[in-house]
Amino acid sequence: MPKARSDIFREYHTWLRLERGYSSHTIEGYEQDLQRLRTYCSAHTDSQGQALDPVKLDFDQLQDFVYEEFKIITSSTTQARVLAGIRSWYRFLLYKDYIEQDPSELIEGPKKARHLPTVLSLEEVNRLMAAIDLSTNEGHRNRAMLEMLYGSGLRVSELTDLHLSQIFLDEHYMLIQGKGSKQRLVPLSPVAEEWFGYWMQQRAHWPIKPEAKDIAFVNRYGRPLTRAMVFTIIRRLCAEAGITKTISPHTLRHSFATHLLQNGADLRVIQQLLGHEDLATTEIYTHVDVQNLRQAILQYHPANKLKGEK
């Protein structure tokens, strides 16, 4: 007896969570993309006048769906994300033998413009750190957080999910739970270790809630710190430091990678530190570095200086 569609949709959720190991945020996004497809199918019929089945779409029907969606969604980034969710759905169907051929294989995605990440200079990083008021209750916590973001290249979610039991100060490493529940060892810089030690001394006097006993960074009420709060803290510090760039916690991760590359670190080492599966993801930092090198030539090379004086 064929499975009910509702059963397949539930099975897809389980597959994303358990077999693919995706985060709840990614799963939510993929299921929203599938809902777009289901809504489209319920509003369109096949040659027999039956509503389209999201399990049995052929290439032409799926291409029509993509065409209609992309007339509504104008952002190439959002288009690419929706298409990734749809492809995930058909990979699941193929893997589970619900279909024999993946109709999404030949669907062409949008050409995404490659945007180079915003990066802070070393001088701006120093100004950002100096803007932290260490006389406040949260001062040492904020300094320790920023030193870990910049000194180890953590994602903000990796920082907020970091447990005390994952930090090995004697070995100078952290065990980081990255995307897709993948773990990696990340070195702790001596500066980050020092400021984390100060924060631990202060944290001992905070009213930590039971659910946050093993959480490295907590808010003033003793609960786990949220990603949104880290974002707010960094934005406020940037304003106080007079940094006008559009900054997020990820900017410190970009700055970490770029500064390593500028100082001679191997790209594959940076890939491992950042937890990138694909080296191509890490290679964007070579483009950032080339931009900086060109700017240095324009600014400091004597031939360009002479040209400017004419």
C-alpha positions as CSV (number, residue, x, y, z in Angstrom):
1,M,0.0,0.0,0.0
2,P,1.5,3.4,-1.0
3,K,2.5,5.7,1.8
4,A,0.3,8.7,2.5
5,R,1.9,12.0,1.5
6,S,1.7,13.2,5.1
7,D,3.8,10.2,6.2
8,I,6.4,11.0,3.6
9,F,6.6,14.6,4.7
10,R,7.1,13.5,8.3
11,E,9.8,11.0,7.1
12,Y,11.5,13.9,5.3
13,H,11.7,15.9,8.5
14,T,13.2,12.9,10.3
15,W,15.7,12.4,7.5
16,L,16.9,16.0,7.7
17,R,17.2,15.9,11.5
18,L,18.7,12.5,12.1
19,E,20.4,11.3,8.9
20,R,21.6,14.7,7.5
21,G,22.2,16.2,11.0
22,Y,20.9,19.6,10.0
23,S,20.2,22.3,12.5
24,S,16.7,23.3,13.4
25,H,17.2,26.5,11.5
26,T,18.2,24.7,8.3
27,I,15.4,22.2,8.6
28,E,12.8,25.0,9.1
29,G,14.1,26.7,5.9
30,Y,14.0,23.5,3.8
31,E,10.5,22.7,5.0
32,Q,9.4,26.2,4.1
33,D,10.8,25.7,0.6
34,L,8.9,22.4,0.3
35,Q,5.7,24.2,1.4
36,R,6.2,26.6,-1.5
37,L,6.3,23.5,-3.8
38,R,3.2,21.9,-2.1
39,T,1.2,25.2,-2.4
40,Y,2.1,25.4,-6.1
41,C,1.1,21.8,-6.7
42,S,-2.2,22.2,-5.0
43,A,-3.0,25.2,-7.3
44,H,-2.0,23.5,-10.6
45,T,-3.3,20.4,-12.3
46,D,-1.8,17.8,-14.7
47,S,-3.2,16.7,-18.1
48,Q,-5.9,14.6,-16.4
49,G,-7.1,17.5,-14.3
50,Q,-5.6,16.2,-11.1
51,A,-3.7,18.4,-8.6
52,L,0.1,18.1,-9.1
53,D,1.9,15.7,-6.8
54,P,5.1,17.1,-5.2
55,V,6.5,13.6,-5.1
56,K,5.9,12.8,-8.8
57,L,6.7,16.0,-10.6
58,D,8.7,15.6,-13.8
59,F,11.4,18.0,-15.0
60,D,9.1,20.2,-17.1
61,Q,6.6,20.6,-14.2
62,L,9.3,21.4,-11.8
63,Q,10.9,23.9,-14.2
64,D,7.5,25.7,-14.4
65,F,7.3,25.9,-10.6
66,V,10.8,27.4,-10.5
67,Y,9.9,29.9,-13.3
68,E,6.8,31.0,-11.4
69,E,8.6,31.3,-8.1
70,F,11.5,33.3,-9.5
71,K,9.1,35.8,-10.9
72,I,8.0,36.5,-7.3
73,I,11.4,36.1,-5.7
74,T,13.8,38.6,-7.2
75,S,16.8,38.1,-4.9
76,S,19.3,35.7,-6.5
77,T,20.4,34.7,-3.0
78,T,16.9,33.8,-2.0
79,Q,16.3,32.0,-5.3
80,A,19.4,29.9,-4.7
81,R,18.3,29.0,-1.2
82,V,14.8,28.0,-2.3
83,L,16.3,25.8,-5.1
84,A,18.7,24.2,-2.5
85,G,15.6,23.3,-0.4
86,I,13.8,21.8,-3.4
87,R,16.9,19.8,-4.4
88,S,17.1,18.5,-0.9
89,W,13.5,17.2,-1.1
90,Y,14.2,15.3,-4.3
91,R,17.5,13.9,-3.0
92,F,15.5,12.5,-0.1
93,L,12.9,10.9,-2.4
94,L,15.6,9.4,-4.6
95,Y,17.5,8.1,-1.6
96,K,14.4,6.5,-0.1
97,D,13.4,5.0,-3.5
98,Y,10.2,7.0,-3.8
99,I,11.4,8.1,-7.3
100,E,13.8,6.7,-9.8
101,Q,15.1,9.9,-11.3
102,D,15.7,13.3,-9.7
103,P,13.9,16.0,-11.7
104,S,15.8,18.8,-10.0
105,E,19.2,17.7,-11.3
106,L,19.1,19.7,-14.5
107,I,17.3,22.8,-13.1
108,E,19.6,25.7,-13.5
109,G,20.0,28.0,-10.5
110,P,20.5,31.8,-10.6
111,K,24.0,33.2,-11.1
112,K,24.8,34.7,-7.7
113,A,27.1,37.7,-7.5
114,R,30.0,37.0,-5.3
115,H,30.0,39.5,-2.5
116,L,33.3,39.9,-0.6
117,P,32.9,39.9,3.1
118,T,33.4,43.0,5.3
119,V,36.7,42.8,7.1
120,L,38.1,44.9,10.0
121,S,41.6,46.1,9.9
122,L,43.9,45.2,12.8
123,E,43.6,48.8,14.0
124,E,39.8,48.6,13.9
125,V,39.9,45.3,15.9
126,N,42.0,47.0,18.5
127,R,39.6,49.9,18.7
128,L,36.7,47.5,19.1
129,M,38.4,45.7,22.0
130,A,39.4,49.0,23.6
131,A,35.7,50.2,23.5
132,I,34.7,47.5,26.0
133,D,34.1,49.0,29.4
134,L,35.8,46.6,31.8
135,S,34.3,48.3,34.8
136,T,30.8,47.0,34.0
137,N,29.5,43.6,35.1
138,E,29.5,42.4,31.5
139,G,32.9,43.9,30.5
140,H,35.1,40.8,31.0
141,R,32.5,38.5,29.4
142,N,32.3,40.7,26.3
143,R,36.0,40.9,26.0
144,A,36.4,37.1,26.3
145,M,33.6,36.6,23.7
146,L,35.2,39.0,21.2
147,E,38.6,37.5,21.7
148,M,37.2,34.0,20.9
149,L,35.3,35.3,17.8
150,Y,38.3,37.0,16.4
151,G,41.1,34.8,17.9
152,S,39.5,31.5,16.9
153,G,37.2,32.3,14.0
154,L,34.0,30.9,15.7
155,R,30.6,31.3,14.2
156,V,28.2,33.2,16.6
157,S,26.1,30.1,17.0
158,E,29.2,28.1,18.0
159,L,30.0,30.8,20.6
160,T,26.6,30.8,22.1
161,D,26.4,27.0,22.1
162,L,29.8,26.6,23.6
163,H,29.9,24.6,26.8
164,L,32.5,24.8,29.6
165,S,33.1,21.1,29.3
166,Q,34.2,21.7,25.7
167,I,37.0,24.1,26.7
168,F,40.3,22.5,27.5
169,L,42.5,25.3,28.8
170,D,45.4,23.1,29.7
171,E,45.6,21.7,26.2
172,H,44.8,25.2,24.7
173,Y,41.9,23.8,22.6
174,M,38.1,24.0,22.3
175,L,35.9,21.2,20.9
176,I,33.5,23.1,18.7
177,Q,30.1,21.7,17.4
178,G,29.8,23.2,14.0
179,K,27.3,23.0,11.1
180,G,25.6,19.7,10.7
181,S,26.7,18.6,14.2
182,K,30.3,18.2,12.9
183,Q,32.9,18.6,15.6
184,R,36.4,20.2,15.2
185,L,39.2,21.1,17.5
186,V,40.0,24.8,17.5
187,P,43.1,26.3,19.2
188,L,42.7,28.9,21.9
189,S,45.0,31.9,21.6
190,P,46.9,33.0,24.7
191,V,45.0,36.3,24.7
192,A,41.6,34.6,24.5
193,E,42.7,32.2,27.3
194,E,43.7,35.1,29.5
195,W,40.4,37.0,29.1
196,F,38.4,33.8,29.4
197,G,40.1,33.2,32.7
198,Y,39.1,36.7,33.9
199,W,35.5,36.0,32.8
200,M,35.5,32.7,34.7
201,Q,36.5,34.5,37.9
202,Q,33.6,37.0,37.4
203,R,31.1,34.3,36.3
204,A,31.6,32.5,39.6
205,H,29.7,35.3,41.3
206,W,26.8,35.4,38.8
207,P,23.4,33.9,39.5
208,I,23.6,31.1,36.9
209,K,20.4,29.2,36.2
210,P,20.4,25.4,36.3
211,E,20.0,25.1,32.5
212,A,23.1,27.3,32.0
213,K,25.5,25.7,34.4
214,D,27.7,24.3,31.6
215,I,27.2,27.2,29.2
216,A,30.3,29.3,28.7
217,F,28.6,32.7,28.1
218,V,25.4,33.8,29.9
219,N,23.4,37.0,30.1
220,R,23.0,39.1,33.3
221,Y,20.2,36.9,34.4
222,G,22.3,33.7,34.3
223,R,20.6,32.3,31.2
224,P,22.3,31.3,27.9
225,L,23.3,34.3,25.8
226,T,21.5,34.5,22.5
227,R,22.9,35.2,19.0
228,A,20.8,38.4,18.8
229,M,22.3,39.7,22.0
230,V,25.9,39.1,20.7
231,F,25.0,41.0,17.6
232,T,23.6,43.9,19.6
233,I,26.7,44.0,21.8
234,I,29.1,44.1,18.8
235,R,27.0,46.8,17.0
236,R,27.0,49.0,20.1
237,L,30.8,48.6,20.6
238,C,31.4,49.5,17.0
239,A,29.4,52.7,17.4
240,E,31.4,53.6,20.5
241,A,34.7,52.8,18.7
242,G,33.7,55.0,15.7
243,I,33.7,52.1,13.3
244,T,31.3,52.9,10.5
245,K,31.4,49.6,8.6
246,T,28.3,47.4,8.7
247,I,29.4,44.9,11.3
248,S,28.1,41.6,12.6
249,P,29.7,38.8,14.7
250,H,30.6,37.1,11.4
251,T,32.8,40.1,10.6
252,L,35.2,39.0,13.3
253,R,35.3,35.5,11.8
254,H,36.0,37.0,8.3
255,S,38.7,39.2,9.9
256,F,40.3,36.2,11.6
257,A,40.6,34.3,8.3
258,T,41.8,37.3,6.3
259,H,44.5,38.3,8.8
260,L,45.8,34.7,8.9
261,L,46.0,34.6,5.2
262,Q,47.7,38.0,5.0
263,N,50.3,36.8,7.5
264,G,51.2,33.7,5.5
265,A,48.8,30.9,6.8
266,D,48.1,28.1,4.4
267,L,44.6,28.2,2.9
268,R,43.9,24.6,3.9
269,V,44.8,25.3,7.5
270,I,42.3,28.2,7.5
271,Q,39.7,25.9,6.0
272,Q,40.2,23.4,8.8
273,L,40.0,26.2,11.5
274,L,36.8,27.6,10.1
275,G,35.2,24.2,9.6
276,H,34.5,24.6,5.9
277,E,33.7,21.4,4.1
278,D,34.7,22.8,0.7
279,L,38.0,24.7,0.1
280,A,36.1,26.9,-2.4
281,T,34.2,28.4,0.5
282,T,37.5,29.4,2.1
283,E,39.0,30.7,-1.2
284,I,36.8,33.9,-0.9
285,Y,39.5,35.2,1.5
286,T,42.1,35.1,-1.3
287,H,39.9,37.6,-3.2
288,V,39.7,39.8,-0.1
289,D,43.5,39.6,0.3
290,V,44.1,40.5,-3.4
291,Q,41.9,43.6,-3.0
292,N,44.1,44.6,0.0
293,L,47.3,43.9,-1.9
294,R,46.1,46.0,-4.9
295,Q,45.2,48.9,-2.5
296,A,48.6,48.7,-1.0
297,I,50.2,49.0,-4.4
298,L,48.0,52.0,-5.3
299,Q,48.8,53.7,-2.0
300,Y,52.5,53.0,-1.5
301,H,54.2,52.1,-4.8
302,P,56.4,55.1,-5.8
303,A,55.2,54.9,-9.5
304,N,51.6,55.5,-8.4
305,K,52.7,58.3,-6.0
306,L,54.6,60.0,-8.8
307,K,51.5,59.7,-11.1
308,G,49.4,61.3,-8.4
309,E,51.8,64.3,-8.2
310,K,51.5,65.2,-11.9
